[in-house]
Amino acid sequence: MSKALSNNLTEELDTSFYLDNPKKIFILSMLSCGIYDFLWFYRHWRHYKRRAIALTKINQLDPDIYPKDLDIIPFWSAFFMGWYIVGVARRIRNKMKSSGFSNFETGPWWAWLFFGNSFLIFFEATADINLNLMIYLLDLIFVALSSWQITRLQIKANEYMTLSNECPQIIEAHYKKWDLIVLLLGFMVGFFALIGTVFPL
């Protein structure tokens, strides 16, 4: 990114992608039973829209801005995150590829295939506590796979931004207010999911 472009954008919008710490993302996603994923998607798609608006105002064309970025509604992008994960992965891959970086593959459809939320809402506890516990542990594996999908995409996005000198090599983990709110909500959901799944009424 040119110095002239950088000087016309806020620090937050100076990067091609939303900047965050991958370890923080994985931890929050796991501890919140996947609820944090909504916030991650919301922030990424909000970043695309805000960046498009900022670049439009200064009449600056940039290859990572898509024609419909100005029309993005971050809430719906987060609500339908199971599909929008393909869009995030493609944006990162395309940016890496167009910049000439060799390790650009993000596997958009693999991200979609292995991304999903908890299925415990469809499961009713049985009299067999061992079976219930096995189902609960299986659900945790699904949450871990899902959490890894957004984590690896953040790793690739950060890789592009560091290689392009848009951000430092070491990205610190900063916990914001909404991170903690979502974490608390996830703890509550996870606790009731554990009780409702493992122990029959």
C-alpha positions in Angstrom: 0.0 0.0 0.0 1.3 3.4 -0.9 2.1 6.0 1.7 -0.3 8.4 0.1 -3.2 5.9 0.5 -2.2 5.1 4.0 -2.2 8.8 5.0 -5.8 9.1 3.8 -7.2 6.2 5.9 -7.6 5.6 9.6 -5.3 3.1 11.1 -8.1 0.5 11.4 -8.9 0.8 7.7 -5.3 0.9 6.6 -5.1 -2.8 6.2 -6.8 -4.9 3.4 -8.4 -7.2 6.0 -9.6 -7.0 9.5 -6.6 -7.4 11.8 -6.7 -9.7 14.8 -4.7 -12.3 16.7 -5.4 -15.9 15.6 -4.8 -17.5 19.0 -7.3 -15.1 20.5 -9.8 -16.0 17.8 -9.5 -19.8 18.4 -9.7 -19.5 22.2 -12.8 -17.2 22.1 -14.5 -19.4 19.5 -13.9 -22.5 21.5 -14.8 -21.0 24.9 -18.0 -19.4 23.5 -19.1 -22.7 21.8 -18.8 -21.0 18.4 -20.9 -18.0 19.2 -17.8 -15.7 18.8 -17.8 -16.7 15.1 -20.8 -14.3 14.5 -18.7 -11.5 15.8 -15.7 -12.4 13.7 -17.7 -12.5 10.5 -19.5 -9.2 11.4 -16.2 -7.4 12.0 -14.6 -8.7 8.8 -17.5 -7.8 6.5 -17.9 -4.4 8.3 -14.2 -3.8 7.6 -14.8 -4.5 3.9 -17.7 -2.0 3.8 -16.0 0.7 5.8 -12.8 0.4 3.7 -14.8 0.6 0.5 -16.6 3.8 1.7 -13.3 5.4 2.8 -11.6 4.6 -0.5 -14.5 5.8 -2.5 -14.5 9.2 -0.6 -10.8 9.8 -1.6 -11.5 8.4 -5.2 -8.9 5.7 -4.6 -9.2 2.5 -6.6 -7.9 -0.6 -4.9 -7.9 -4.2 -6.2 -9.3 -5.7 -3.0 -12.5 -3.6 -3.2 -15.3 -5.5 -4.9 -18.1 -3.7 -6.8 -20.8 -4.5 -4.2 -18.7 -3.8 -1.1 -20.6 -0.5 -0.5 -23.9 -2.5 -0.3 -22.6 -5.0 2.4 -24.9 -5.4 5.4 -22.5 -6.9 8.0 -25.3 -8.3 10.1 -26.6 -10.5 7.3 -23.0 -11.5 6.4 -22.6 -12.7 10.0 -26.1 -14.3 10.1 -25.4 -16.4 7.0 -21.7 -16.9 7.9 -21.8 -20.6 6.8 -22.0 -19.3 3.2 -20.0 -16.0 3.6 -17.0 -17.9 4.8 -16.4 -18.8 1.1 -16.3 -15.1 0.3 -13.8 -14.4 3.0 -11.5 -17.2 1.9 -11.7 -16.1 -1.7 -10.9 -12.5 -0.9 -7.8 -13.6 1.0 -6.7 -16.1 -1.7 -7.2 -13.6 -4.5 -5.3 -10.8 -2.7 -2.4 -13.2 -2.0 -2.4 -14.5 -5.6 -2.6 -11.1 -7.3 0.3 -9.8 -5.1 2.5 -12.6 -6.3 2.8 -14.5 -3.0 3.2 -18.2 -3.6 1.5 -19.6 -0.5 -2.0 -18.2 -1.3 -4.3 -21.2 -1.1 -7.1 -20.8 1.5 -9.4 -23.6 0.4 -12.7 -21.7 0.2 -14.9 -24.7 -0.2 -13.0 -26.7 2.3 -13.6 -23.9 4.8 -17.4 -24.1 3.9 -17.4 -27.9 4.3 -15.8 -28.0 7.7 -17.5 -24.9 9.1 -20.7 -25.3 11.1 -22.2 -24.6 14.5 -23.3 -26.8 17.4 -25.9 -29.4 16.6 -26.9 -29.9 20.2 -30.1 -27.9 19.8 -31.4 -30.9 17.8 -30.4 -33.5 20.4 -32.5 -34.6 23.3 -30.8 -36.2 26.3 -31.4 -39.9 26.7 -31.3 -42.1 29.8 -27.8 -43.2 28.8 -25.5 -40.6 30.3 -22.5 -42.2 28.6 -24.1 -41.8 25.2 -25.1 -38.2 26.0 -21.5 -37.4 27.0 -20.2 -39.0 23.8 -22.6 -36.8 21.8 -21.4 -33.7 23.7 -17.8 -34.5 23.1 -18.5 -35.1 19.4 -20.1 -31.7 19.2 -17.0 -30.2 20.8 -15.0 -31.7 17.9 -17.3 -30.0 15.4 -16.9 -26.7 17.3 -13.1 -27.1 17.2 -13.1 -27.8 13.4 -15.3 -24.8 12.9 -13.1 -22.6 15.1 -10.0 -23.7 13.2 -11.6 -22.6 9.9 -11.9 -18.9 10.9 -8.6 -19.1 12.7 -6.6 -20.3 9.6 -8.3 -17.7 7.5 -7.2 -15.0 9.9 -3.7 -16.5 9.8 -3.6 -16.2 6.0 -5.0 -12.7 6.1 -2.4 -11.6 8.6 0.3 -13.3 6.5 -0.7 -11.2 3.5 -0.8 -8.0 5.6 2.6 -8.6 7.1 4.2 -9.6 3.8 2.7 -6.4 2.3 4.0 -4.3 5.2 0.5 -3.3 6.1 1.0 -4.4 9.7 3.7 -5.6 12.2 4.9 -9.2 12.2 3.7 -9.7 15.7 0.0 -9.0 16.2 -0.9 -8.6 19.8 -4.2 -10.0 21.2 -6.4 -7.1 22.3 -9.7 -8.1 24.0 -12.5 -5.7 23.3 -15.7 -5.1 25.2 -17.8 -7.2 22.7 -15.2 -10.0 22.9 -15.9 -10.3 26.7 -19.7 -10.0 26.3 -19.7 -12.8 23.7 -17.4 -14.9 25.8 -19.8 -14.5 28.8 -22.8 -15.4 26.7 -21.0 -18.4 25.3 -20.1 -19.6 28.8 -23.8 -19.5 29.7 -24.9 -21.3 26.5 -22.1 -23.9 26.9 -23.1 -24.6 30.6 -26.8 -25.1 29.8 -25.9 -27.2 26.7 -23.7 -29.4 28.9 -26.4 -29.9 31.5 -29.2 -30.3 28.9 -27.2 -32.7 26.8 -25.5 -35.0 29.3 -28.0 -35.2 32.1 -31.5 -36.4 31.3 -34.5 -34.6 32.9 
